[in-house]
Amino acid sequence: MPTEFISLTFPNASTEVNPIPGAGIDPAYLVRYARTLDDYDFNYTLVPYDSSSYDPFTIGATIAAATKNLKIIIALRPNTLYPTVAAKALATLDQLSSGRAVVHFIAGGSDAEQAKEGDFLPKDQRYARLEEYIRILRRAWQSPEPFDWDGKFYQFKQFSNRVRPVNGTGIPVSVGGSSEEAYRIGGALADIFGLWGEPLKETKEQIDRIYQAAAQAGRPDSDRPRIWVTFRPIIAETDDLAWQKAYHTLDILKANQARISGGGSQSSDGKAQVQAPTPQNVGSQRLLEIASRGDVHDRALWYPTVTATNARGASTALVGSPQTIADSILDYVDLGAELISIRGYDNLNDAIDYGRYVLPKVRSALQERESKGPDSA
């Protein structure tokens, strides 16, 4: 399948480098942002989930109404919505968007975050629940007859679903993570598997592990999960200008993080004095361990943004000119990544720059390779 591009959805103009305290949804901004992605031929947008933030389904429906081609990825934690309800909600969005709905599952990497919404299962059981959840969704989307379910986490009698996905069989399911349980469940059940940006060597190891899990589940090579890798590109006209921009962005991230984590106390070199706790999720732990080995990896993968934010979510940057960013993305395409998620720190303007200067270069290079044959990579 062709390489496709993803960007996160933003409901207002607040950013990590220029936060707007207490900002609510700005409907005009949300529509403008979504249409920008659509106009610049991004393929997907991810609608994120947080215990204290907006309802992804409502945001997703708004995006669907404002766009023509953009696929909407709804981030969903199983503890927040019963699976029979989720099956209908996702299929409803799929119908409203003429078949553009996707679901990205978050098992939950933080006990504290899960507890905020009443979920006290330990992490291993959260993954077991996710596995059961996905199986129920697929059954609900496909079963022509009412069915019962008597599982460890869910039980119901004679559920009947009259809300079907547009294709009649299902909606693409994405799973992410870097733990063995994530590999196992995603390899066995996911259509898409999401990874955060790591160096090429480590990314290849993770892809191999996912494919191994898929094979162990009996899936043929033609049915393996598509690989999704996420980056935060920092782009400028030249490499030198991009690095200047990167260090300026880093200074702002550090200052903002210092204010968040304890009154802005800093040492003489500008580093925050307060030591943030080690994240519980494996993905963030991996990013921090890689960051401890050095700032720059491979062609342009930059890790100080990881340490500045304590690996809060997808935080690895690619730094360079449009050509350098495009070449770096192609390195991951060559590993097997089919979906590339890119979002910056100046959300709307970065999305426009990516659409104007990066996506066309990547697609042009891939078309040129295709015209020359399979050995041209």
C-alpha positions as CSV (number, residue, x, y, z in Angstrom):
1,M,0.0,0.0,0.0
2,P,1.2,3.6,-0.5
3,T,2.8,5.6,2.2
4,E,0.3,7.7,4.0
5,F,0.5,10.7,6.3
6,I,-1.2,11.5,9.6
7,S,-1.4,14.6,11.7
8,L,-2.9,15.2,15.1
9,T,-6.1,17.3,15.5
10,F,-6.0,20.5,17.5
11,P,-9.2,22.2,18.6
12,N,-7.7,25.6,19.3
13,A,-4.6,27.6,18.7
14,S,-2.9,26.6,22.0
15,T,0.5,24.9,21.5
16,E,3.3,23.4,23.6
17,V,5.5,26.5,22.9
18,N,2.7,29.0,23.2
19,P,0.1,27.6,25.5
20,I,-3.2,29.4,26.0
21,P,-4.4,28.8,29.6
22,G,-8.0,27.6,29.8
23,A,-8.5,27.6,26.0
24,G,-11.7,25.9,24.9
25,I,-12.7,24.6,21.6
26,D,-12.5,27.2,18.8
27,P,-14.9,25.8,16.2
28,A,-13.5,28.0,13.4
29,Y,-9.9,27.0,14.2
30,L,-10.8,23.3,14.4
31,V,-12.5,23.4,11.0
32,R,-9.7,25.5,9.5
33,Y,-7.1,23.0,10.8
34,A,-9.0,20.0,9.5
35,R,-9.6,21.5,6.1
36,T,-5.9,22.5,5.9
37,L,-5.0,18.8,6.4
38,D,-7.5,17.8,3.8
39,D,-6.4,20.4,1.3
40,Y,-2.7,19.4,1.6
41,D,-3.5,15.7,1.1
42,F,-2.9,14.4,4.6
43,N,-4.6,11.0,4.7
44,Y,-5.5,10.8,8.4
45,T,-6.0,12.9,11.5
46,L,-5.7,11.5,15.0
47,V,-8.3,12.8,17.6
48,P,-6.4,12.2,20.9
49,Y,-7.8,11.1,24.2
50,D,-7.1,12.5,27.7
51,S,-9.0,12.0,30.9
52,S,-9.5,15.8,31.2
53,S,-10.0,16.7,27.6
54,Y,-12.6,16.8,24.9
55,D,-14.8,14.0,23.6
56,P,-13.1,12.5,20.5
57,F,-16.3,11.3,18.9
58,T,-17.8,14.8,18.8
59,I,-14.6,16.3,17.5
60,G,-14.4,13.5,14.9
61,A,-17.9,14.1,13.7
62,T,-17.1,17.8,13.3
63,I,-14.0,17.0,11.3
64,A,-16.0,14.6,9.1
65,A,-18.5,17.3,8.3
66,A,-15.8,19.8,7.3
67,T,-13.6,17.5,5.1
68,K,-13.9,15.3,2.1
69,N,-11.1,12.8,2.2
70,L,-9.4,12.9,5.6
71,K,-9.8,9.8,7.6
72,I,-10.6,10.3,11.3
73,I,-8.7,8.2,13.9
74,I,-10.6,8.1,17.2
75,A,-8.3,7.4,20.2
76,L,-10.2,5.2,22.6
77,R,-9.5,3.8,26.0
78,P,-11.6,0.6,26.7
79,N,-12.4,1.7,30.2
80,T,-14.3,4.8,29.0
81,L,-16.9,3.1,26.7
82,Y,-18.6,-0.3,26.8
83,P,-17.7,-2.2,23.7
84,T,-21.2,-2.6,22.3
85,V,-21.7,1.2,22.6
86,A,-18.3,1.8,21.0
87,A,-19.1,-0.5,18.1
88,K,-22.2,1.5,17.3
89,A,-20.5,4.9,17.9
90,L,-17.6,4.1,15.6
91,A,-19.9,2.6,12.9
92,T,-22.1,5.7,13.1
93,L,-19.1,8.0,12.5
94,D,-18.1,5.7,9.7
95,Q,-21.4,6.2,8.0
96,L,-21.4,9.9,8.6
97,S,-18.0,10.2,7.1
98,S,-18.7,7.8,4.2
99,G,-16.2,5.2,5.4
100,R,-13.5,7.3,6.9
101,A,-13.5,6.1,10.5
102,V,-10.5,4.4,12.2
103,V,-10.0,3.5,15.9
104,H,-6.8,3.7,17.8
105,F,-6.8,1.8,21.1
106,I,-4.9,3.0,24.2
107,A,-4.7,0.2,26.8
108,G,-3.5,2.8,29.3
109,G,0.2,3.4,30.2
110,S,-0.3,5.3,33.5
111,D,-2.1,3.9,36.6
112,A,-2.7,7.4,37.8
113,E,-4.2,8.6,34.5
114,Q,-6.5,5.5,34.4
115,A,-7.6,5.9,38.0
116,K,-8.9,9.4,37.2
117,E,-11.8,7.7,35.4
118,G,-12.3,4.8,37.8
119,D,-10.0,2.2,36.1
120,F,-7.9,0.4,38.7
121,L,-6.9,-2.7,36.6
122,P,-3.2,-3.4,36.6
123,K,-1.5,-2.9,33.2
124,D,-1.4,-6.6,32.3
125,Q,-5.1,-6.9,32.8
126,R,-5.7,-3.7,30.8
127,Y,-4.1,-5.4,27.8
128,A,-6.1,-8.5,28.3
129,R,-9.3,-6.3,28.4
130,L,-8.2,-4.6,25.2
131,E,-7.9,-8.0,23.5
132,E,-11.4,-8.9,24.5
133,Y,-12.7,-5.5,23.5
134,I,-11.3,-5.7,20.0
135,R,-12.8,-9.2,19.5
136,I,-16.2,-7.9,20.6
137,L,-16.1,-5.0,18.2
138,R,-15.2,-7.2,15.3
139,R,-18.1,-9.6,16.2
140,A,-20.5,-6.7,16.6
141,W,-19.6,-5.3,13.2
142,Q,-19.9,-8.6,11.4
143,S,-22.5,-10.8,13.2
144,P,-25.8,-11.0,11.3
145,E,-27.5,-12.4,14.4
146,P,-27.8,-11.3,18.0
147,F,-25.0,-12.9,20.1
148,D,-24.1,-13.5,23.7
149,W,-20.7,-12.8,25.3
150,D,-19.3,-14.3,28.5
151,G,-15.8,-13.1,28.9
152,K,-13.5,-12.1,31.7
153,F,-14.2,-8.4,31.4
154,Y,-17.5,-8.2,29.6
155,Q,-20.7,-10.1,29.7
156,F,-24.0,-9.5,27.8
157,K,-26.9,-11.3,26.3
158,Q,-28.4,-11.2,22.8
159,F,-26.7,-8.0,21.6
160,S,-27.9,-7.0,18.1
161,N,-26.2,-4.3,16.1
162,R,-28.0,-2.6,13.2
163,V,-25.3,0.0,12.8
164,R,-22.8,-1.4,10.3
165,P,-19.5,0.1,8.9
166,V,-19.7,1.3,5.4
167,N,-17.7,-1.6,4.0
168,G,-20.0,-4.1,5.8
169,T,-17.3,-5.9,7.7
170,G,-15.3,-3.5,10.0
171,I,-13.4,-0.4,10.7
172,P,-9.6,-0.3,10.8
173,V,-8.2,-1.0,14.3
174,S,-4.9,0.5,15.4
175,V,-2.9,-0.6,18.5
176,G,0.2,1.1,19.8
177,G,2.9,0.5,22.4
178,S,6.3,-0.9,23.0
179,S,5.6,-3.7,25.6
180,E,5.5,-7.4,24.9
181,E,1.8,-7.4,25.5
182,A,1.3,-4.6,23.0
183,Y,3.3,-6.5,20.4
184,R,1.3,-9.7,21.0
185,I,-2.1,-8.1,20.9
186,G,-1.3,-5.7,18.1
187,G,0.4,-8.4,16.1
188,A,-2.5,-10.7,16.4
189,L,-5.4,-8.3,16.0
190,A,-4.5,-4.9,14.7
191,D,-4.7,-3.5,11.2
192,I,-2.3,-0.8,12.1
193,F,0.4,-0.7,14.8
194,G,1.7,2.7,16.1
195,L,5.2,3.4,17.2
196,W,6.9,6.5,18.5
197,G,10.0,7.7,16.6
198,E,13.1,5.8,17.6
199,P,16.4,5.4,15.8
200,L,16.3,3.1,12.7
201,K,17.9,0.2,14.4
202,E,15.5,0.2,17.3
203,T,12.5,0.8,15.0
204,K,13.5,-2.2,12.9
205,E,13.7,-4.3,16.0
206,Q,10.2,-3.3,17.0
207,I,8.8,-3.9,13.5
208,D,10.4,-7.4,13.5
209,R,8.8,-8.1,16.9
210,I,5.4,-7.0,15.7
211,Y,5.7,-9.1,12.6
212,Q,6.8,-12.1,14.6
213,A,3.8,-11.7,16.9
214,A,1.5,-11.6,13.8
215,A,3.1,-14.8,12.4
216,Q,2.7,-16.5,15.7
217,A,-1.0,-15.6,15.6
218,G,-1.3,-17.3,12.2
219,R,-1.4,-14.2,10.1
220,P,0.2,-14.4,6.6
221,D,2.7,-11.7,5.5
222,S,-0.1,-10.2,3.4
223,D,-2.2,-9.5,6.5
224,R,0.4,-8.1,8.9
225,P,-0.3,-4.8,10.7
226,R,0.7,-1.7,8.8
227,I,3.4,0.2,10.7
228,W,2.7,3.8,11.9
229,V,5.7,5.9,13.2
230,T,5.3,9.3,14.7
231,F,7.7,12.3,14.7
232,R,7.8,16.0,15.5
233,P,9.6,17.6,12.6
234,I,11.3,21.0,13.1
235,I,11.6,22.5,9.6
236,A,13.2,25.5,8.1
237,E,14.5,26.6,4.7
238,T,18.0,25.2,5.4
239,D,19.5,22.7,7.8
240,D,21.3,25.5,9.7
241,L,18.1,27.5,10.1
242,A,16.3,24.4,11.2
243,W,18.8,23.7,14.0
244,Q,18.6,27.3,15.2
245,K,14.8,26.9,15.3
246,A,15.2,23.6,17.1
247,Y,17.3,25.0,19.9
248,H,15.0,28.0,20.3
249,T,12.0,25.6,20.5
250,L,13.9,23.5,23.1
251,D,14.6,26.6,25.3
252,I,10.8,27.4,25.3
253,L,9.9,23.8,26.1
254,K,12.3,23.7,29.0
255,A,11.0,27.0,30.4
256,N,7.4,25.9,30.1
257,Q,8.2,22.5,31.7
258,A,10.0,24.3,34.6
259,R,6.9,26.4,35.3
260,I,4.6,23.3,35.2
261,S,6.9,21.2,37.4
262,G,7.6,23.4,40.3
263,G,7.7,27.2,40.3
264,G,10.2,27.7,37.6
265,S,13.3,26.9,39.7
266,Q,16.3,26.6,37.4
267,S,20.0,26.0,37.6
268,S,22.6,28.3,36.1
269,D,22.6,26.5,32.8
270,G,18.8,26.8,32.5
271,K,17.9,23.3,33.3
272,A,14.9,22.7,35.6
273,Q,15.8,21.7,39.1
274,V,12.8,19.6,39.7
275,Q,13.3,15.9,38.8
276,A,10.2,14.5,37.0
277,P,9.2,11.0,37.9
278,T,10.1,8.2,35.5
279,P,7.1,7.5,33.2
280,Q,5.3,4.2,33.8
281,N,4.8,3.3,30.2
282,V,7.5,1.3,28.3
283,G,7.4,3.6,25.3
284,S,8.4,6.7,27.2
285,Q,11.0,4.7,29.1
286,R,12.6,3.6,25.8
287,L,12.7,7.1,24.5
288,L,14.4,8.4,27.7
289,E,17.0,5.5,27.6
290,I,17.8,6.3,23.9
291,A,18.1,10.0,24.8
292,S,20.7,9.2,27.4
293,R,22.9,7.8,24.7
294,G,23.1,11.1,22.7
295,D,21.2,14.0,21.2
296,V,21.3,13.1,17.5
297,H,20.6,9.7,15.9
298,D,20.8,8.7,12.3
299,R,20.2,11.4,9.7
300,A,18.3,14.0,11.8
301,L,16.5,12.3,14.7
302,W,16.8,14.7,17.7
303,Y,16.2,13.6,21.3
304,P,16.5,16.7,23.6
305,T,12.8,17.3,23.1
306,V,12.2,14.0,24.8
307,T,14.2,14.9,27.9
308,A,12.7,18.4,28.0
309,T,9.2,16.9,28.2
310,N,10.1,13.8,30.2
311,A,9.0,11.7,27.1
312,R,5.4,12.9,27.4
313,G,3.8,11.3,24.4
314,A,5.3,11.4,20.9
315,S,8.3,13.8,21.4
316,T,11.1,12.8,19.1
317,A,12.0,15.5,16.6
318,L,13.3,15.4,13.0
319,V,15.4,18.5,12.3
320,G,16.3,19.9,9.0
321,S,15.4,21.4,5.6
322,P,12.4,20.0,3.8
323,Q,14.8,17.7,1.8
324,T,16.4,16.4,5.0
325,I,13.1,15.7,6.6
326,A,11.8,14.0,3.5
327,D,15.0,11.9,3.3
328,S,14.6,10.9,7.0
329,I,11.0,9.9,6.5
330,L,12.1,7.8,3.5
331,D,14.6,6.0,5.7
332,Y,11.6,4.8,7.8
333,V,9.6,3.9,4.8
334,D,12.4,1.7,3.7
335,L,12.2,-0.1,7.1
336,G,8.5,-0.9,6.4
337,A,6.6,2.1,7.8
338,E,3.6,2.8,5.7
339,L,2.0,5.5,7.9
340,I,4.0,8.5,9.0
341,S,2.6,10.9,11.6
342,I,4.1,14.4,11.6
343,R,3.1,17.3,13.8
344,G,5.2,20.2,14.9
345,Y,5.3,22.8,17.7
346,D,3.6,25.6,15.7
347,N,0.7,23.3,14.9
348,L,-1.2,25.0,12.0
349,N,1.8,26.7,10.4
350,D,3.9,23.5,10.6
351,A,1.1,21.5,9.1
352,I,1.0,23.9,6.2
353,D,4.8,23.7,5.7
354,Y,4.7,19.9,5.8
355,G,1.9,19.9,3.2
356,R,3.7,22.3,0.9
357,Y,7.3,21.2,1.2
358,V,7.6,17.7,2.8
359,L,4.7,15.5,1.6
360,P,5.3,16.3,-2.1
361,K,9.0,15.5,-1.8
362,V,8.3,12.1,-0.1
363,R,5.6,11.2,-2.6
364,S,7.7,12.4,-5.6
365,A,10.6,10.2,-4.4
366,L,8.4,7.2,-4.0
367,Q,6.8,7.7,-7.4
368,E,10.3,8.0,-9.0
369,R,11.3,4.8,-7.2
370,E,8.2,3.0,-8.5
371,S,8.9,4.1,-12.1
372,K,12.4,2.8,-11.9
373,G,11.4,-0.6,-10.4
374,P,11.7,-2.4,-7.1
375,D,15.5,-2.2,-6.7
376,S,15.7,1.6,-6.8
377,A,15.3,2.3,-3.0
